[in-house]
């Protein structure tokens, strides 16, 4: 029986590994998403039912874990050095001639796209991914193995059998353009600061403490360099072809060049064609192909002598600044936007560019009518990088940041230590009101089927002036509007009714309190249980709650200090929204683990780690990711990591198995 189950699990794992490779590396899916999900679900059920067959490299690990983990620093076996950069073909020629002169031999070069992401080094032992380390300072980096396992284009189990028993492969973790755009749209909608470019977004994502959140970001990876004692081939290019056969995502644009002219042709081709790629690139990497020649050329203190990076110049255009407008977001943040004469930049027409904040405007010394230089930051976000002051002739007014809200004329405020100005008129500033309603109805909050156009229409007609007004809408109200039919009206009314079942933490998130995101709302709800307690809580009490700092605490106090906000909450309560946690959760709550810091490690038979984590919080405990002298308990399951167990034993920390833990919280 056990043998049959093991074979079934291994067969599913092998099949899913192959499907992952076909979809994410080859871009040639062989089954539907539904079929894949069905097979993955079946595997997860078997792994839960039979934890003895746990495998850290199972395809089920791709979804990540909700368990927060700290990153330990790990020394690189081989230092991760940076490359010498150049922007000129002449310097590429000098690199080529210098290498030939040092070697007294002819050389072949490999040209690769220089991906603009965050560097990673992966270690494989016996075909399995065992460690992923960031570049860090080149000598040591952060162990981000759990996060990297969520990236589906990185194999956890290699194909074939001709790979070295132990080797490293390096590459770049990337956020595709489409994912980057989607995330920034969502962040803008939530009133959060935008990522400047995909590189920053990928780097920040890789450092998230929660690997399940990393999985949602849909990162990608390209690998480009293998290191080890016994590599299969004697040239860099042939080793990359081998790596591709093992399942790694190797760029098909990589080219072996036998002459310098081929290198220049490659550079010129990709300087234009790269704009059609799904990920960001910022240049070309040129490497000596022969590994023996690489060894003979050696390294300088900072970079290898056998490679150089040719950087593309950022595409720039010069155009006229016509006006500067100011936009108001959901949180009241005011953003200046430059309105320009249309100009083509990186393949698209640019008419607007962000000026970010007051200090940027002052630094540029802008006047209306100036000829300004525009670039696309990270190839996607237009920004003004300078002014052609010699072209100044007939200028208009000097550009200055406004003092009052452009929508409601309320004097703007600026918090200490922040760059942005805000309109404090939350309850009567039209763009803030509409954005708050859009936030309230969003999927992660109340999940009401009303998009931006619907909110705009309801607000314009005076039917909805705040979120509580949604619960007064009738089907007759909607049928009296343009483009509304019986079915669409009924769907909206039903989704509003269904939203009354949304749990307290999502209602709290939906209120749109500044700095109170999903995680903070959940923490507040689980700790304080109801809205009455939250309204009455003091600053000192708030900052005692895990993850609540001074800024969040003050924002909560400011929100409930406004009578309009308290009236809004009372109206929502009267309409049946949930402003306290589920009674079953509350009944199970206690202070039995108050003040206790607990680390969870391993797999468990009765409850999942997420369920155990929630129970710890319900009973007043604190989930921590790493064992330290401040840890009270290590909740240890099957297949626990040896490092945590050894450290806990060394520090004399009490070990609890699942039964021990349940006995404490359920007695």
Secondary structure, DSSP 8 states (H G I E B T S, - for coil): -HHHHHHHHHHHHHHHHHHHHHHHTSS---S-HHHHHHHHHHHHHHHHH-GGG--TTSGGGGG--SSB----EEE-SS------EES-HHHHHHHHHHHHHHHTS---EEEEEEE-SEEEEEEEETTEEEEEEE-TTSSEEEB-HHHHTT-TTS-SB-SSS-S-SEEEEEEEEE--HHHHHHHHHHHHHTT----SSHHHHHHHHHT-SBHHHHHHT--EEEEEEEE-SS-S-SBHHHHHHHHHHHT----TT-EEESSHHHHHHHHHHHHHHGGGSSS-EEEEEEEESBHHHHHHH-B-SSSBTTEEEEE----EEEEEEEEEEEEE-TT-EEEEEEEEEEEEETTEEEEEEE--SHHHHHHHT-BTT-EEEEEEETTTEEEEEEE-GGG--S---B----SB-TTT--BEE--TT-S-EEE--TTT-HHHHHHHHHHHHSTTTT--S--HHHHHHHHHTTS-SSGGGGGG--HHHHHTSTT--HHHHHHHHHHHHHGGGS-HHHHHHHTT-TT--HHHHHHHHHHH-BHHHHHH--HHHHTTSTT--HHHHHHHHHHHTSHHHHHHHHHHHHTT---B--HHHHHT--STTTT-EEEEESB-SSS-HHHHHHHHHHTT-EE-SS--TT--EEEE-BT--HHHHHHHHHHT-EEE-HHHHHHHHH-
